[in-house]
Amino acid sequence: MENRSTPTRWEKSLGELCIKFLNNFGGKTSETLVNLDDCKDDLGIKRRRIYDIVNILESIEMIKRRYKNVYCLQPPAVIKKRMEAFEVS
């Protein structure tokens, strides 16, 4: 079995990175403030990819900007409702 230190193409995809972002920074019951500088380091990806993730999540109203580099992630119940709405569409 191969031991890879570099991420696969799938692991670098925006969809997978969005899921990782939500899993790592999403609150358990309420809105969560997320500092983008922390995200870059915790996820181990370039700053440009963080902005790609934020743009996607903002477009579907899962995250809102509060301050420079600080965003508010919606509660898990809201995120779940939005995801279910997309699955139905």
N, C-alpha and C positions, 0 to 999 in steps of 0.2 A: 504494500500500500504506500502511496506517495504522501510525503509530508510537505504540504504547501505553506509557504510563509507569505506569499502574495495572494490577494483576494482573487477569486474567479470572476469572470465576466458577470455572472448572475449576482454575486455579492456586491458588485459595484453598480448595479442597475438602480435607477431612480426609485422604482417601485419598492425594491428591497431596502434601500436606504431610508425611504419614508417610513416603512414598517419599523425598522430599527430605531429611528428617531422617536416615533410614537411610543414604542416599548420602553426605551431608555428614559425619556423625559416626560411622559404622560403622568399626570397625577392619578392617585387612586380614587379620589372621590370629588375633587374640586378642580377649579382652574389652576394651572401651574405656570409660574413665570420661568421662562427659559432664556438664558444668556447664550447668544450664538458663539461667543468665544469659547465657552465651556463645551459646547456641542462639537466643535471642530476637533478639539483634543480628545474628548471621550469617544467619538465615533472613528477617529483616526482618518479623516478625509479632508480634502482641501476646502478652503473657505467658499470657493465658487459653488461646490456641490451643496453646501449648507444653504446658500441662497436659492439654489434650484429647488431644494426640498421645501424651504419656506414659501417660495412662490406657488408651488403646487398646493400646499396646505392652506395658504391664504385664499387661493382661488376657490376652494371648496369650503371656506369659512370654518376651518378647524383650528386656525391660529390667527391672532391679531397682534399687530405691532403696538407696544406700549411706549417704549423709549428707544433710543439708539441701541441697536443690537440686543434688545430685550423684547421678547414676545410672550404673549399669554396663550397657552395651549388650552383648548376647551376641555371640559370634564369628559371622562371616558363615556358616559351615557350619551352625551351629545355626539361624540365621534362615532359611536356605534350606530346611532340613528342615521347619521349622514352616510355611513358606509352601506347600511341596509338600503337606503334610498337609491344609491348608485347601483346596487346589485339588482334591484327591481327594474330599473330603467333599461 
